[in-house]
Amino acid sequence: MGDKANTHPGAAGRATAADHPASVRNVVLVGHSGSGKTTLVEALALTAKAVNRAGRVEDGGTVSDYDDIEHRQHRSVQLSLVPVEWDGIKVNLLDTPGYADFVGELRAGLRAADAALFVVSASDGVDGSTRMVWEECAAVGMPRAIVVTHLEAARADFEEMTRICAEAFGADDPDAVLPLYLPLRGPQAPDGHAPVTGLIGLLSQKLFDYSTGERKESEPGEDQLPLIEEARDRLIEGIISESEDETLMDRYLGGEQVDVRTLVEDLERAVARGVFFPVLAAAPAAEGARQGLGTVELLELVTGGFPTPLEREAPGVTTVDGKPRELKPCDPDGPLVAEVVKTASDPYVGRVSLVRVFSGTLHSDETVHVSGHGLADRGHEDHDVDERVGALSSPFGKQQRALTHCIAGDLACVAKLSRAETGDTLSAKDDPLLMEPWEMPDPLLPLAIQAHSKADEDKLSQGLGRLVAEDPTMRLEQNQNTHQVVLWCLGEAHADVALERLRTRYGVQVDVVPHKVSLRETFADKAGGRGRHVKQSGGHGQFAICEIEVEPLPGGSGIEFVDKVVGGAVPRQFIPSVEKGVRAQAAKGVVAGYPLIDVRVTLLDGKAHSVDSSDAAFQTAGALALREAASDVRIHLLEPVAEVTVLVGDEYVGAVMSDLSGRRGRVLGTEQTSGGRTLVRAEVPEIEIGRYTVDLRSLSHGTARFDRSYARHEPMPPQVAERIREDVRGAS
């Protein structure tokens, strides 16, 4: 770290394959959209000499040249890997989108990383979704640090931001969230704003000046030391309280001067164990500058304080038939176990898989076993296949730097794995293994689509298949009831990106159509109907008459057919024909074109002709009888009702319950949970929650989430049902 010594370790240039897990750090950058994550990655790459002063990689393109869609939308929409090297350590920087619609990319980054940098903007503060991710990291003990950006903004206050971070992230121990450096401001500009020009180390009491565009170390003036005395004392006490040396606090309180090197070592151990969370400041380099403010300090924290992959407990591993398998953590000589954390399509090399190796060593051009299980509900079939690995490479912007191998603990891109999907496990072909999947959010925003033209229709299936293979947070549904193709997404931005990728990457133009909910019909009361199908037009005629009675049944009963014909009025061979006709008509509906359910149809009587009666005639008569019965009775339209659970901050509970009531929902109860949140349970008609994922995010400022599951069908209110019938009549 910057306070470790008076040295300034140089960069080793471009990142290559690591030779040992101890020389790797995998770090994910987390923060809300606009907090400055991508800018920070570029600044770190510049400081590590991975890019030149213009922020460009040596062979063209900027470090943030990841996806054309990102340039058009002016925001990150996918996980991106930028490897840099610092002081002999390979640092894999995983830049994640901050927008809630792309939380699947964030989850992939958390899976691939061993530590997290939480990037917060001094002008925007800490939002609710960032707090939720912090809690997720805390639950698994992931080491974390905080980087404050946008210090150049008017009224930006690092000290106040540190206090806010301590409140937001230090619920259990505010003294575990403390700054390592304090920013120093230069002369006040005419607009009254004083820019940050340097940092002062609280432990080393050294001044690091960035005003010339390159970090210069010096001794602070005597008037500057009193400014950091209180913050320094608090930091030292915070570090000592987490020290493994239980005597250190007593010695310190007794007046003993603790060696700075001892403090730094204790700090690094506390950070690596995930019990102390340092706060740092960072800013991008000015035009023509070599280093951005705070980037050296940040790289020193990452390489010195963040854990190696050896210190991370590996996810659970089984054989493909489910038997547990014990593995040594991060052993380059162990059995191969790697995971596809991201899948993308490159127009020149085809499918490219970003892989984290957890055990063994992955070599280019070797044959591996690809296992994908557990995502059948999202359009991913279970698969176990052997595939030959293509070239291995290390990504940097749009460039790929060739690698010969990738050891346990490192990440690499693998080309030409045609069957591998995000979340799949790569293992040795003679020792196939399967990693437990990471948790992914359920897509709850339906997007009904249809091909724009016949040419698009031919390519649609393949394009959608590739899309969901890349992104397991999407779910593809071929709805047999509504006959719609539905792509379930996490939000509107997620849906927009999906449509654009279909168009630009796979050449498929689609039209978005209104999403249909699977409605049903049923009889409100008992009714009778007579079906008469008699025709004579030369040759064999058609003759079939049947009389039926229809009565409603409890929900979930389906269609029940009962034969009560006596005396052979309907010959035995034609009774199944009547049932077939009734069921066919029920599937088509009797009023608004929705399937009829939960009724008992009883065949009471009928007539037949010895020559003109036939299977087809009695099928037609059965259908006519059902339609006639429906014409004389009230028909209920049934709508699906979902059981909804909403996890929301206590301050938004009232608004959420009021909103659910406005959607014709019935609140069943609430349950207090940890972290100042409440679980609200309700039943809501599915037709009212098509866009609930978008509306709830707005209502709760991105801090709430919900789950839904089908409960049952139940009658619609008459006024709503009448609107549906009018729409059907208008369409016909």
C-alpha positions, 0 to 999 in steps of 0.5 A: 500500500502507499503507506507500506514504504517509500517505494513506488513499484513499477509496472511490469507492462502488459498482463500475461499468464500468471505462473502461480495463484499467489501472483493473481488478484481478482477484483470486481468493481461494484457501484451504481450507474455513473459512479465512475467504475469504467473511468477508474479501470482506465485510470488504473490501467494507465497507471499500470502502463497497460495503456498510453496517455490517451487511454488507448491500448498499445494495439489500438482501441480504448480499454473501455471498447467492449461493445458497440451497444455500450457506446450507443447507450453511454453505459456499461451493459456487460461484465468486462475484464481488464488485466493489468500488472503491478509489482509483479502481481497480475490484477484482473479488474472486473468492471460490472454494469451499475444499472439494475437491469444488468445485475446478472453481469454483476453476479458473474463478476462476484463469482469470478472475483475474490475481493470487491472495490465498491465505487461511490460517487462523492456527488451522488452518495450510496444508493440502496442497490449498492447497499444490498450488494454490500450485504451479499458480499458480507454474507459470504465474507468477501473482502471489500474496500471503498473508492470515493470518486468525483471529488472534482464535483462542486460541494464534494466532501470526502470526509462527509462521504466517508461518514456516509459510507460508515453508516451505510456499510459499517452497521455492525462496526462503523470503526471498520470503515475508515480512510487510509488517506485524506485528500489535499486540495490545491489553491481555490479557483475563481469559482470557489472550488479547490481541486484535489491535488494530492493525498496524505497517508494517515499511517506513514504521514507522507504527502503524495502530490499528483498536481504535476500529473505524476505521483511525487512523495514528500514530507508534509508541512508542520501545519498539515500534521495536526489536520490528520491527527484525529483521523490517524488515531482512529485508524490505528485503533481500528486496525489494532482492534482487528489485530491477531495480536491481542496484546497490541491494543493494551500496549498502544493504550499504554503509550507504546508507539506501534511500528508503522510496518506492524500496522500495515501488516495488520491492516493487510490481514484485516482487509484480506479477512474481510473484517476491515474496509478501507476508504480511498479516494481516486480521480482520473488522470488529467490530459497528458498526465501519467497517473490519476490521483490515488491510483498508485495507492489503490493498486498497492492496496489491491496487491498487498491487502486483497487475498490471493485465490489460494485464500478463497474457498472453492465452490462446491463440486460434484460428479455429473451424477451428483456425488460430492467431490473434495478438491484442494483449493486453487491447486494448479496441479489438481483436476481441472475445474473451470467455470464459464462466467460470461459468454459473448459472440465475436463477429470474427472468432465466433463464441468467446467464453470468459472462464475462471479456473478454480482448480488445475490448469487449462491449456489451449487446444486440449479437449475438455468436458462441458457440463451444464445442468440446472437451467432447464426452466430458462430455456437451457437444456442439460448437456454433457459434451466433450469439446476442443478448447480453441485459443486462450487469450487475455482480453483488453478492450477489443483486443485479445492477447494470446496465452498458452495456459491459464492456471487455477485462480486466473481468468482467460477467454476461450474461443470456439466452445460452441456448446458452452453456455454461461454457468457451465463447468469445464473439466477433464474429459476423463474426469467430468465434474460439475460446479454448483451454480451461482444464484441468479435473479429471475427475469420477471418482465415479459417481452412478447416478440414475433419475426418481422418477416419470413426471412427473420422467422427462419433466423429467429430460433437460432438467434434467441437460442444464442441470446439465452446461452449468453445470458442466463438471466433471460428466459425463453418461453414458447407459450402453448396457451397464448401461442406467443414467443416470450423473452423474459428480461430483468427490465426495460434496458435489459430488453432493449439490449436483447432486441438490439443484439438480435438485430445487430449481432444475429441479423434478426428483426423482430416486432414487439407485440402486447403480452397476453396472459393465459385467461380461461373461461368457465360456466357460472351456473348449470346449463343445458344445450342441444347440438343438432347436425343434420345435412343432406346433399346427395350421397351420404348425409350427416346426422347427429343430435345430442343433448348435454348438461354443463355444470361448474366444478371447483377450480383445478378440476379441468373438463369432466365428461359423463355418459348418462345415455340410456336405451342406445339413443346415441350408439356406443361407438359415437359417445367418444365422438361427442366427448372429442367434439366437446373437448375440442370446442372447450379448448377453443373457448365458448365466448371470448376464445379462451379455453374452457375449464372446470366444468362437468359435461354430461351427455343425456340423450341424442339421436342417430341415423343408421346410414348418415351418422358418423364420428365426424357428425357427432363431434360437430354435434358435441361442439354445437351443444356446448356452444348452445349451452354457453349462450344461455348462461353467464360465462366467467372469464378466469384470470391467473392470480400470482402469489407475490412476495416483495422484500422492501425497506421499511420506509417503502412498505406503505407505498408498496401495499397501497400500490398492490391494492391498486392492482386489485391485489390482496395483501396476505400479511407482512413479516419483519426481516433483518436489515430494516426490511419487510417481506410483504405477501400478496395475491395479485392478478397476473394481468396487473403485474406485467410491468411490476418489476419496472414500477417497483424499482421506481417506487422503491428507488431500486431497493426492493425485489419481488418473486412471483409464482402461479397460484390459481385462476379465478373469476375476473371482475365483471367490468374488467371481463367486459373490456376483454370481451370488447377487445376480442369482438373488436379484433374479430 
